[in-house]
Amino acid sequence: MNKYRILVKGIVKYEDKYLVVKKWYDDRISEPYQWEFIDGHIEFKESPDKAVLRHIYDQTGLSVVIDKILYTWTFMTGDVYNIGISYLCLTTIDSITLSEELTDYRFIHREEFEHYLSKKVLEDFEKFEG
């Protein structure tokens, strides 16, 4: 049996800055708190567009509009094939309320990405910048 999971990533832009959030992963790894964009999985019968809007709202309280799809990505977790869709979303508000699963947030300029984001996320993001 083939197993698939669809994920969404919301890259939220406010004016000329992007939202990054700090999330706790696992105390068995060297850096259990990591900066990233908002992400999550799609629920059964939910569209990717609705899922990304839901995750952004649930994790930050922000209402955003989708600008466009930026890029896709894939990876395997055991026998599950994960497919991801990254969206650029726009907001007019820079004040947020974090969910319990997030510990911090910042709006940063594109030039600051390398100080916050993993190499893999940077490589994916650069695909759409061309």
N, CA, C and O atoms as a GROMACS GRO file, in nm:
protein
  520
    1MET      N    1   0.084  -0.118   0.000
    1MET     CA    2   0.000   0.000   0.000
    1MET      C    3   0.088   0.125   0.000
    1MET      O    4   0.185   0.133   0.076
    2ASN      N    5   0.055   0.221  -0.085
    2ASN     CA    6   0.127   0.348  -0.088
    2ASN      C    7   0.070   0.440   0.018
    2ASN      O    8  -0.051   0.451   0.034
    3LYS      N    9   0.159   0.506   0.092
    3LYS     CA   10   0.117   0.599   0.196
    3LYS      C   11   0.171   0.738   0.162
    3LYS      O   12   0.290   0.756   0.136
    4TYR      N   13   0.082   0.835   0.164
    4TYR     CA   14   0.118   0.973   0.134
    4TYR      C   15   0.068   1.065   0.244
    4TYR      O   16  -0.035   1.038   0.308
    5ARG      N   17   0.141   1.171   0.266
    5ARG     CA   18   0.099   1.275   0.359
    5ARG      C   19   0.127   1.408   0.292
    5ARG      O   20   0.235   1.429   0.238
    6ILE      N   21   0.030   1.498   0.294
    6ILE     CA   22   0.048   1.629   0.233
    6ILE      C   23   0.065   1.733   0.342
    6ILE      O   24  -0.014   1.740   0.436
    7LEU      N   25   0.170   1.812   0.329
    7LEU     CA   26   0.204   1.917   0.425
    7LEU      C   27   0.193   2.053   0.358
    7LEU      O   28   0.202   2.064   0.236
    8VAL      N   29   0.173   2.156   0.438
    8VAL     CA   30   0.173   2.292   0.386
    8VAL      C   31   0.268   2.377   0.470
    8VAL      O   32   0.288   2.352   0.588
    9LYS      N   33   0.325   2.477   0.406
    9LYS     CA   34   0.414   2.572   0.474
    9LYS      C   35   0.365   2.711   0.437
    9LYS      O   36   0.346   2.742   0.319
   10GLY      N   37   0.345   2.796   0.538
   10GLY     CA   38   0.304   2.934   0.516
   10GLY      C   39   0.419   3.029   0.541
   10GLY      O   40   0.465   3.044   0.655
   11ILE      N   41   0.466   3.092   0.436
   11ILE     CA   42   0.571   3.192   0.447
   11ILE      C   43   0.499   3.327   0.448
   11ILE      O   44   0.455   3.377   0.344
   12VAL      N   45   0.489   3.384   0.567
   12VAL     CA   46   0.409   3.505   0.588
   12VAL      C   47   0.497   3.628   0.571
   12VAL      O   48   0.602   3.640   0.634
   13LYS      N   49   0.452   3.718   0.484
   13LYS     CA   50   0.526   3.842   0.458
   13LYS      C   51   0.447   3.961   0.507
   13LYS      O   52   0.328   3.974   0.478
   14TYR      N   53   0.514   4.047   0.582
   14TYR     CA   54   0.458   4.174   0.628
   14TYR      C   55   0.550   4.284   0.577
   14TYR      O   56   0.665   4.293   0.619
   15GLU      N   57   0.500   4.367   0.488
   15GLU     CA   58   0.580   4.469   0.422
   15GLU      C   59   0.703   4.404   0.357
   15GLU      O   60   0.687   4.327   0.262
   16ASP      N   61   0.824   4.432   0.406
   16ASP     CA   62   0.944   4.372   0.344
   16ASP      C   63   1.010   4.269   0.437
   16ASP      O   64   1.127   4.236   0.420
   17LYS      N   65   0.934   4.219   0.534
   17LYS     CA   66   0.987   4.122   0.629
   17LYS      C   67   0.904   3.994   0.627
   17LYS      O   68   0.788   3.994   0.586
   18TYR      N   69   0.967   3.885   0.673
   18TYR     CA   70   0.903   3.754   0.676
   18TYR      C   71   0.894   3.704   0.821
   18TYR      O   72   0.982   3.731   0.902
   19LEU      N   73   0.787   3.633   0.850
   19LEU     CA   74   0.766   3.579   0.983
   19LEU      C   75   0.839   3.446   0.999
   19LEU      O   76   0.821   3.355   0.919
   20VAL      N   77   0.922   3.437   1.103
   20VAL     CA   78   0.980   3.309   1.143
   20VAL      C   79   0.937   3.283   1.287
   20VAL      O   80   0.924   3.376   1.367
   21VAL      N   81   0.914   3.158   1.318
   21VAL     CA   82   0.871   3.119   1.452
   21VAL      C   83   0.967   3.015   1.507
   21VAL      O   84   1.029   2.938   1.433
   22LYS      N   85   0.980   3.014   1.638
   22LYS     CA   86   1.068   2.918   1.705
   22LYS      C   87   0.983   2.807   1.764
   22LYS      O   88   0.888   2.832   1.838
   23LYS      N   89   1.020   2.684   1.731
   23LYS     CA   90   0.942   2.567   1.770
   23LYS      C   91   1.032   2.466   1.839
   23LYS      O   92   1.148   2.449   1.801
   24TRP      N   93   0.979   2.400   1.940
   24TRP     CA   94   1.052   2.294   2.010
   24TRP      C   95   1.029   2.164   1.936
   24TRP      O   96   0.915   2.130   1.902
   25TYR      N   97   1.136   2.090   1.911
   25TYR     CA   98   1.125   1.964   1.841
   25TYR      C   99   1.146   1.843   1.930
   25TYR      O  100   1.053   1.765   1.953
   26ASP      N  101   1.266   1.826   1.981
   26ASP     CA  102   1.299   1.702   2.050
   26ASP      C  103   1.425   1.725   2.133
   26ASP      O  104   1.526   1.772   2.079
   27ASP      N  105   1.420   1.694   2.261
   27ASP     CA  106   1.538   1.718   2.345
   27ASP      C  107   1.650   1.618   2.320
   27ASP      O  108   1.755   1.627   2.382
   28ARG      N  109   1.629   1.522   2.229
   28ARG     CA  110   1.735   1.427   2.194
   28ARG      C  111   1.825   1.478   2.082
   28ARG      O  112   1.922   1.412   2.046
   29ILE      N  113   1.793   1.595   2.026
   29ILE     CA  114   1.877   1.650   1.920
   29ILE      C  115   1.955   1.768   1.974
   29ILE      O  116   1.920   1.824   2.077
   30SER      N  117   2.061   1.806   1.904
   30SER     CA  118   2.151   1.909   1.955
   30SER      C  119   2.085   2.046   1.966
   30SER      O  120   2.119   2.123   2.056
   31GLU      N  121   1.993   2.079   1.878
   31GLU     CA  122   1.922   2.207   1.885
   31GLU      C  123   1.771   2.181   1.885
   31GLU      O  124   1.708   2.185   1.779
   32PRO      N  125   1.713   2.156   2.002
   32PRO     CA  126   1.570   2.121   2.007
   32PRO      C  127   1.477   2.236   1.971
   32PRO      O  128   1.363   2.212   1.930
   33TYR      N  129   1.523   2.361   1.985
   33TYR     CA  130   1.444   2.478   1.946
   33TYR      C  131   1.498   2.527   1.812
   33TYR      O  132   1.616   2.556   1.800
   34GLN      N  133   1.410   2.536   1.712
   34GLN     CA  134   1.454   2.575   1.578
   34GLN      C  135   1.359   2.678   1.519
   34GLN      O  136   1.238   2.676   1.543
   35TRP      N  137   1.417   2.770   1.442
   35TRP     CA  138   1.340   2.872   1.372
   35TRP      C  139   1.292   2.814   1.239
   35TRP      O  140   1.363   2.737   1.174
   36GLU      N  141   1.172   2.850   1.200
   36GLU     CA  142   1.117   2.802   1.074
   36GLU      C  143   0.997   2.887   1.036
   36GLU      O  144   0.958   2.979   1.108
   37PHE      N  145   0.938   2.855   0.922
   37PHE     CA  146   0.812   2.916   0.881
   37PHE      C  147   0.699   2.833   0.942
   37PHE      O  148   0.723   2.724   0.994
   38ILE      N  149   0.577   2.883   0.935
   38ILE     CA  150   0.460   2.810   0.985
   38ILE      C  151   0.436   2.688   0.896
   38ILE      O  152   0.440   2.699   0.773
   39ASP      N  153   0.411   2.572   0.957
   39ASP     CA  154   0.382   2.454   0.876
   39ASP      C  155   0.289   2.359   0.949
   39ASP      O  156   0.263   2.374   1.068
   40GLY      N  157   0.239   2.261   0.875
   40GLY     CA  158   0.151   2.161   0.933
   40GLY      C  159   0.097   2.069   0.825
   40GLY      O  160   0.130   2.084   0.707
   41HIS      N  161   0.014   1.975   0.865
   41HIS     CA  162  -0.040   1.878   0.769
   41HIS      C  163  -0.185   1.914   0.734
   41HIS      O  164  -0.252   1.989   0.805
   42ILE      N  165  -0.229   1.859   0.624
   42ILE     CA  166  -0.366   1.879   0.578
   42ILE      C  167  -0.455   1.776   0.645
   42ILE      O  168  -0.421   1.658   0.650
   43GLU      N  169  -0.569   1.820   0.694
   43GLU     CA  170  -0.665   1.728   0.753
   43GLU      C  171  -0.748   1.663   0.643
   43GLU      O  172  -0.758   1.716   0.532
   44PHE      N  173  -0.807   1.549   0.673
   44PHE     CA  174  -0.889   1.475   0.577
   44PHE      C  175  -0.998   1.567   0.519
   44PHE      O  176  -1.068   1.635   0.594
   45LYS      N  177  -1.012   1.568   0.387
   45LYS     CA  178  -1.110   1.647   0.311
   45LYS      C  179  -1.083   1.797   0.314
   45LYS      O  180  -1.171   1.875   0.276
   46GLU      N  181  -0.965   1.840   0.358
   46GLU     CA  182  -0.931   1.982   0.362
   46GLU      C  183  -0.845   2.016   0.240
   46GLU      O  184  -0.758   1.937   0.202
   47SER      N  185  -0.868   2.130   0.180
   47SER     CA  186  -0.785   2.171   0.066
   47SER      C  187  -0.652   2.226   0.119
   47SER      O  188  -0.646   2.274   0.232
   48PRO      N  189  -0.546   2.221   0.039
   48PRO     CA  190  -0.418   2.279   0.082
   48PRO      C  191  -0.430   2.428   0.116
   48PRO      O  192  -0.371   2.474   0.213
   49ASP      N  193  -0.506   2.503   0.035
   49ASP     CA  194  -0.522   2.646   0.063
   49ASP      C  195  -0.586   2.669   0.200
   49ASP      O  196  -0.538   2.752   0.277
   50LYS      N  197  -0.691   2.598   0.229
   50LYS     CA  198  -0.758   2.614   0.360
   50LYS      C  199  -0.666   2.569   0.474
   50LYS      O  200  -0.667   2.628   0.582
   51ALA      N  201  -0.588   2.465   0.450
   51ALA     CA  202  -0.497   2.414   0.554
   51ALA      C  203  -0.391   2.517   0.590
   51ALA      O  204  -0.365   2.539   0.708
   52VAL      N  205  -0.330   2.580   0.491
   52VAL     CA  206  -0.225   2.678   0.523
   52VAL      C  207  -0.284   2.797   0.596
   52VAL      O  208  -0.222   2.848   0.690
   53LEU      N  209  -0.402   2.844   0.555
   53LEU     CA  210  -0.466   2.955   0.626
   53LEU      C  211  -0.500   2.916   0.770
   53LEU      O  212  -0.483   2.997   0.862
   54ARG      N  213  -0.548   2.794   0.789
   54ARG     CA  214  -0.583   2.745   0.924
   54ARG      C  215  -0.459   2.738   1.012
   54ARG      O  216  -0.462   2.784   1.126
   55HIS      N  217  -0.350   2.680   0.960
   55HIS     CA  218  -0.229   2.667   1.042
   55HIS      C  219  -0.174   2.803   1.082
   55HIS      O  220  -0.132   2.823   1.196
   56ILE      N  221  -0.173   2.896   0.988
   56ILE     CA  222  -0.122   3.030   1.021
   56ILE      C  223  -0.209   3.093   1.129
   56ILE      O  224  -0.157   3.149   1.226
   57TYR      N  225  -0.340   3.086   1.113
   57TYR     CA  226  -0.429   3.145   1.212
   57TYR      C  227  -0.417   3.075   1.348
   57TYR      O  228  -0.406   3.141   1.451
   58ASP      N  229  -0.419   2.941   1.347
   58ASP     CA  230  -0.413   2.866   1.473
   58ASP      C  231  -0.283   2.890   1.548
   58ASP      O  232  -0.283   2.892   1.672
   59GLN      N  233  -0.172   2.909   1.477
   59GLN     CA  234  -0.042   2.921   1.542
   59GLN      C  235  -0.004   3.065   1.574
   59GLN      O  236   0.083   3.089   1.658
   60THR      N  237  -0.068   3.164   1.507
   60THR     CA  238  -0.028   3.303   1.526
   60THR      C  239  -0.143   3.400   1.550
   60THR      O  240  -0.121   3.511   1.597
   61GLY      N  241  -0.264   3.359   1.519
   61GLY     CA  242  -0.378   3.451   1.527
   61GLY      C  243  -0.388   3.544   1.408
   61GLY      O  244  -0.477   3.629   1.405
   62LEU      N  245  -0.299   3.530   1.310
   62LEU     CA  246  -0.300   3.618   1.194
   62LEU      C  247  -0.399   3.571   1.088
   62LEU      O  248  -0.408   3.452   1.058
   63SER      N  249  -0.472   3.666   1.033
   63SER     CA  250  -0.550   3.640   0.913
   63SER      C  251  -0.464   3.688   0.796
   63SER      O  252  -0.419   3.802   0.795
   64VAL      N  253  -0.443   3.602   0.700
   64VAL     CA  254  -0.357   3.634   0.587
   64VAL      C  255  -0.431   3.605   0.457
   64VAL      O  256  -0.537   3.541   0.457
   65VAL      N  257  -0.374   3.653   0.348
   65VAL     CA  258  -0.424   3.618   0.215
   65VAL      C  259  -0.311   3.545   0.143
   65VAL      O  260  -0.194   3.579   0.158
   66ILE      N  261  -0.348   3.447   0.065
   66ILE     CA  262  -0.250   3.373  -0.014
   66ILE      C  263  -0.214   3.456  -0.136
   66ILE      O  264  -0.301   3.500  -0.210
   67ASP      N  265  -0.084   3.476  -0.156
   67ASP     CA  266  -0.036   3.547  -0.274
   67ASP      C  267  -0.010   3.448  -0.387
   67ASP      O  268  -0.058   3.465  -0.499
   68LYS      N  269   0.068   3.340  -0.356
   68LYS     CA  270   0.099   3.240  -0.457
   68LYS      C  271   0.168   3.120  -0.394
   68LYS      O  272   0.215   3.127  -0.280
   69ILE      N  273   0.174   3.013  -0.469
   69ILE     CA  274   0.253   2.897  -0.428
   69ILE      C  275   0.397   2.926  -0.470
   69ILE      O  276   0.422   2.966  -0.584
   70LEU      N  277   0.490   2.905  -0.378
   70LEU     CA  278   0.631   2.934  -0.405
   70LEU      C  279   0.707   2.813  -0.458
   70LEU      O  280   0.776   2.821  -0.559
   71TYR      N  281   0.694   2.700  -0.388
   71TYR     CA  282   0.767   2.580  -0.426
   71TYR      C  283   0.705   2.459  -0.359
   71TYR      O  284   0.622   2.472  -0.269
   72THR      N  285   0.746   2.343  -0.404
   72THR     CA  286   0.704   2.217  -0.341
   72THR      C  287   0.828   2.142  -0.297
   72THR      O  288   0.939   2.173  -0.341
   73TRP      N  289   0.810   2.043  -0.211
   73TRP     CA  290   0.921   1.959  -0.168
   73TRP      C  291   0.867   1.822  -0.133
   73TRP      O  292   0.747   1.804  -0.114
   74THR      N  293   0.958   1.724  -0.123
   74THR     CA  294   0.920   1.588  -0.086
   74THR      C  295   1.028   1.527   0.003
   74THR      O  296   1.145   1.567  -0.004
   75PHE      N  297   0.988   1.430   0.085
   75PHE     CA  298   1.082   1.351   0.164
   75PHE      C  299   1.009   1.228   0.215
   75PHE      O  300   0.886   1.224   0.218
   76MET      N  301   1.086   1.129   0.254
   76MET     CA  302   1.031   1.004   0.307
   76MET      C  303   1.046   1.002   0.459
   76MET      O  304   1.148   1.045   0.513
   77THR      N  305   0.945   0.952   0.528
   77THR     CA  306   0.951   0.922   0.671
   77THR      C  307   0.908   0.776   0.683
   77THR      O  308   0.789   0.745   0.678
   78GLY      N  309   1.005   0.688   0.699
   78GLY     CA  310   0.973   0.546   0.700
   78GLY      C  311   0.917   0.508   0.564
   78GLY      O  312   0.982   0.526   0.462
   79ASP      N  313   0.794   0.454   0.563
   79ASP     CA  314   0.731   0.416   0.436
   79ASP      C  315   0.627   0.518   0.391
   79ASP      O  316   0.544   0.488   0.305
   80VAL      N  317   0.630   0.639   0.448
   80VAL     CA  318   0.536   0.745   0.412
   80VAL      C  319   0.606   0.847   0.323
   80VAL      O  320   0.711   0.901   0.359
   81TYR      N  321   0.547   0.874   0.208
   81TYR     CA  322   0.597   0.974   0.115
   81TYR      C  323   0.529   1.106   0.147
   81TYR      O  324   0.408   1.119   0.131
   82ASN      N  325   0.607   1.205   0.193
   82ASN     CA  326   0.557   1.336   0.232
   82ASN      C  327   0.571   1.433   0.115
   82ASN      O  328   0.678   1.443   0.054
   83ILE      N  329   0.463   1.504   0.085
   83ILE     CA  330   0.462   1.603  -0.022
   83ILE      C  331   0.427   1.737   0.041
   83ILE      O  332   0.327   1.748   0.112
   84GLY      N  333   0.509   1.838   0.017
   84GLY     CA  334   0.487   1.969   0.078
   84GLY      C  335   0.462   2.077  -0.025
   84GLY      O  336   0.519   2.075  -0.134
   85ILE      N  337   0.375   2.171   0.011
   85ILE     CA  338   0.343   2.287  -0.072
   85ILE      C  339   0.370   2.412   0.011
   85ILE      O  340   0.314   2.428   0.120
   86SER      N  341   0.456   2.500  -0.041
   86SER     CA  342   0.489   2.624   0.031
   86SER      C  343   0.417   2.742  -0.033
   86SER      O  344   0.423   2.763  -0.154
   87TYR      N  345   0.351   2.819   0.051
   87TYR     CA  346   0.273   2.934   0.006
   87TYR      C  347   0.336   3.064   0.056
   87TYR      O  348   0.385   3.071   0.168
   88LEU      N  349   0.335   3.166  -0.029
   88LEU     CA  350   0.364   3.301   0.017
   88LEU      C  351   0.231   3.363   0.055
   88LEU      O  352   0.139   3.371  -0.026
   89CYS      N  353   0.221   3.409   0.181
   89CYS     CA  354   0.099   3.468   0.233
   89CYS      C  355   0.130   3.609   0.281
   89CYS      O  356   0.238   3.635   0.334
   90LEU      N  357   0.036   3.700   0.263
   90LEU     CA  358   0.057   3.840   0.298
   90LEU      C  359  -0.032   3.880   0.414
   90LEU      O  360  -0.146   3.835   0.426
   91THR      N  361   0.022   3.967   0.500
   91THR     CA  362  -0.055   4.020   0.612
   91THR      C  363  -0.028   4.170   0.625
   91THR      O  364   0.075   4.220   0.579
   92THR      N  365  -0.121   4.239   0.687
   92THR     CA  366  -0.104   4.382   0.714
   92THR      C  367  -0.081   4.408   0.861
   92THR      O  368  -0.079   4.523   0.905
   93ILE      N  369  -0.063   4.300   0.939
   93ILE     CA  370  -0.047   4.310   1.085
   93ILE      C  371   0.084   4.242   1.124
   93ILE      O  372   0.116   4.134   1.074
   94ASP      N  373   0.160   4.304   1.215
   94ASP     CA  374   0.286   4.243   1.260
   94ASP      C  375   0.284   4.205   1.407
   94ASP      O  376   0.388   4.173   1.463
   95SER      N  377   0.168   4.207   1.470
   95SER     CA  378   0.155   4.166   1.610
   95SER      C  379   0.078   4.035   1.613
   95SER      O  380  -0.031   4.025   1.557
   96ILE      N  381   0.136   3.934   1.679
   96ILE     CA  382   0.073   3.803   1.677
   96ILE      C  383   0.059   3.746   1.818
   96ILE      O  384   0.121   3.794   1.913
   97THR      N  385  -0.023   3.643   1.828
   97THR     CA  386  -0.041   3.567   1.952
   97THR      C  387   0.002   3.424   1.924
   97THR      O  388  -0.064   3.353   1.848
   98LEU      N  389   0.110   3.382   1.984
   98LEU     CA  390   0.165   3.249   1.958
   98LEU      C  391   0.083   3.138   2.022
   98LEU      O  392   0.032   3.153   2.133
   99SER      N  393   0.073   3.026   1.951
   99SER     CA  394   0.012   2.907   2.010
   99SER      C  395   0.110   2.849   2.112
   99SER      O  396   0.226   2.892   2.118
  100GLU      N  397   0.065   2.752   2.190
  100GLU     CA  398   0.149   2.692   2.293
  100GLU      C  399   0.268   2.616   2.236
  100GLU      O  400   0.368   2.599   2.305
  101GLU      N  401   0.259   2.568   2.113
  101GLU     CA  402   0.368   2.490   2.054
  101GLU      C  403   0.483   2.577   2.003
  101GLU      O  404   0.589   2.524   1.967
  102LEU      N  405   0.465   2.707   2.000
  102LEU     CA  406   0.570   2.798   1.955
  102LEU      C  407   0.622   2.879   2.073
  102LEU      O  408   0.547   2.911   2.165
  103THR      N  409   0.753   2.910   2.070
  103THR     CA  410   0.813   2.979   2.184
  103THR      C  411   0.854   3.124   2.156
  103THR      O  412   0.877   3.200   2.249
  104ASP      N  413   0.865   3.162   2.028
  104ASP     CA  414   0.910   3.298   1.995
  104ASP      C  415   0.877   3.325   1.849
  104ASP      O  416   0.849   3.232   1.772
  105TYR      N  417   0.880   3.451   1.811
  105TYR     CA  418   0.863   3.487   1.670
  105TYR      C  419   0.938   3.615   1.640
  105TYR      O  420   0.969   3.694   1.729
  106ARG      N  421   0.967   3.633   1.513
  106ARG     CA  422   1.032   3.756   1.465
  106ARG      C  423   0.991   3.779   1.321
  106ARG      O  424   0.967   3.684   1.246
  107PHE      N  425   0.984   3.904   1.284
  107PHE     CA  426   0.973   3.941   1.143
  107PHE      C  427   1.112   3.984   1.100
  107PHE      O  428   1.168   4.077   1.156
  108ILE      N  429   1.166   3.915   1.001
  108ILE     CA  430   1.305   3.939   0.961
  108ILE      C  431   1.312   3.970   0.812
  108ILE      O  432   1.225   3.931   0.734
  109HIS      N  433   1.418   4.041   0.774
  109HIS     CA  434   1.446   4.068   0.632
  109HIS      C  435   1.503   3.944   0.566
  109HIS      O  436   1.558   3.856   0.632
  110ARG      N  437   1.489   3.937   0.437
  110ARG     CA  438   1.540   3.822   0.359
  110ARG      C  439   1.689   3.798   0.386
  110ARG      O  440   1.733   3.684   0.391
  111GLU      N  441   1.766   3.903   0.404
  111GLU     CA  442   1.911   3.892   0.427
  111GLU      C  443   1.943   3.823   0.560
  111GLU      O  444   2.056   3.777   0.580
  112GLU      N  445   1.848   3.814   0.651
  112GLU     CA  446   1.869   3.752   0.781
  112GLU      C  447   1.836   3.603   0.784
  112GLU      O  448   1.862   3.536   0.884
  113PHE      N  449   1.780   3.550   0.676
  113PHE     CA  450   1.738   3.409   0.674
  113PHE      C  451   1.848   3.314   0.718
  113PHE      O  452   1.823   3.222   0.796
  114GLU      N  453   1.969   3.334   0.669
  114GLU     CA  454   2.078   3.240   0.699
  114GLU      C  455   2.109   3.231   0.848
  114GLU      O  456   2.169   3.133   0.892
  115HIS      N  457   2.070   3.332   0.926
  115HIS     CA  458   2.094   3.330   1.070
  115HIS      C  459   1.985   3.256   1.146
  115HIS      O  460   2.001   3.225   1.265
  116TYR      N  461   1.873   3.226   1.080
  116TYR     CA  462   1.759   3.165   1.147
  116TYR      C  463   1.720   3.028   1.091
  116TYR      O  464   1.687   2.937   1.167
  117LEU      N  465   1.724   3.013   0.961
  117LEU     CA  466   1.666   2.896   0.897
  117LEU      C  467   1.770   2.790   0.862
  117LEU      O  468   1.888   2.821   0.842
  118SER      N  469   1.725   2.666   0.855
  118SER     CA  470   1.815   2.555   0.821
  118SER      C  471   1.860   2.566   0.676
  118SER      O  472   1.797   2.634   0.594
  119LYS      N  473   1.970   2.500   0.646
  119LYS     CA  474   2.025   2.502   0.511
  119LYS      C  475   1.924   2.448   0.410
  119LYS      O  476   1.911   2.501   0.300
  120LYS      N  477   1.851   2.343   0.447
  120LYS     CA  478   1.753   2.282   0.357
  120LYS      C  479   1.640   2.379   0.326
  120LYS      O  480   1.600   2.391   0.210
  121VAL      N  481   1.588   2.450   0.426
  121VAL     CA  482   1.482   2.547   0.404
  121VAL      C  483   1.533   2.661   0.316
  121VAL      O  484   1.461   2.708   0.228
  122LEU      N  485   1.656   2.705   0.340
  122LEU     CA  486   1.714   2.811   0.258
  122LEU      C  487   1.725   2.768   0.112
  122LEU      O  488   1.692   2.845   0.021
  123GLU      N  489   1.770   2.645   0.089
  123GLU     CA  490   1.782   2.594  -0.048
  123GLU      C  491   1.646   2.589  -0.117
  123GLU      O  492   1.634   2.627  -0.233
  124ASP      N  493   1.545   2.542  -0.045
  124ASP     CA  494   1.410   2.536  -0.102
  124ASP      C  495   1.359   2.677  -0.134
  124ASP      O  496   1.304   2.699  -0.242
  125PHE      N  497   1.376   2.770  -0.042
  125PHE     CA  498   1.328   2.907  -0.060
  125PHE      C  499   1.395   2.974  -0.180
  125PHE      O  500   1.331   3.047  -0.255
  126GLU      N  501   1.524   2.948  -0.196
  126GLU     CA  502   1.599   3.009  -0.306
  126GLU      C  503   1.552   2.960  -0.443
  126GLU      O  504   1.574   3.028  -0.543
  127LYS      N  505   1.488   2.844  -0.448
  127LYS     CA  506   1.435   2.794  -0.575
  127LYS      C  507   1.336   2.891  -0.638
  127LYS      O  508   1.338   2.912  -0.759
  128PHE      N  509   1.251   2.950  -0.556
  128PHE     CA  510   1.149   3.039  -0.612
  128PHE      C  511   1.206   3.177  -0.642
  128PHE      O  512   1.152   3.248  -0.726
  129GLU      N  513   1.313   3.215  -0.573
  129GLU     CA  514   1.372   3.346  -0.599
  129GLU      C  515   1.442   3.350  -0.734
  129GLU      O  516   1.458   3.456  -0.794
  130GLY      N  517   1.484   3.231  -0.782
  130GLY     CA  518   1.547   3.219  -0.913
  130GLY      C  519   1.678   3.286  -0.916
  130GLY      O  520   1.745   3.287  -1.019
   0.00000   0.00000   0.00000
